[in-house]
Amino acid sequence: MGAPQSETQDDRLLSVQEAVWIWSVRRYARTALWGLPVGAALYGWATLGVAVPPGPLLVELAAGWLVTVAMIGLAGLLAGARTRRCATTGLLIGLAGAMLWLPLLALPAGAVPAGTGIPAGSVHLVFLTAAAIMGTGWLLLGWAVFRSKLVNPADGVLLMLAAVSIGAGSFAVKPLPTVGALLLLAAGMGLAWTGSRLAPAS
């Protein structure tokens, strides 16, 4: 039997670089996950129809931005879990939906995005399609959380229920988005708390 190969300096350097990279991703995920409960609270406030000084559009845009940042953080947290492929797929689908949903959200009623060729009567349908795509991404992320064995599986169930409620609320009665926002708030608080325990601050 031959002697075991000694670890080279390049191998040790690569291991250190990988450890630093993983630590940086986890620290980002730890911070970004808190955007989920904050974004859910803002979205829930917007669904109530209460007049706010900045206006409902700015509140919904801020909520969408925070939730998108949290989506990236959640996928980063699950990068080392066994469900990382499902989480990555959910992230890519969710980002595609968010990129389509956020610009349409800022359009005034009856307006058509210039240079897209979308008919005026189809803008609402495209908006609903974007919401459905984003909801599908959250469903996959919720399933990844549920099966990861890294965080509380109940948060994954809440995340999937929130995705269904918010998505169905785009087509159905008004209280569903508010219920979905409350479920998303509960899931976000649980995930942010668990994430802070998994990745210490120092």
Secondary structure, 3 states (H helix, E strand, C coil): CCCCCCCCHHHHHHHHHHHHHHHHHHHHHHHHCCHHHHHHHHHHHHHCCCCCCCCHHHHHHHHHHHHHHHHHHHHHHHHHCCCHHHHHHHHHHHHHHHHHHHHHHCCCCCCCCCCCCCCHHHHHHHHHHHHHHHHHHHHHHHHHHHHHCCCCHHHHHHHHHHHHHHHHHCCCCCHHHHHHHHHHHHHHHHHHHHHHHHCCCC
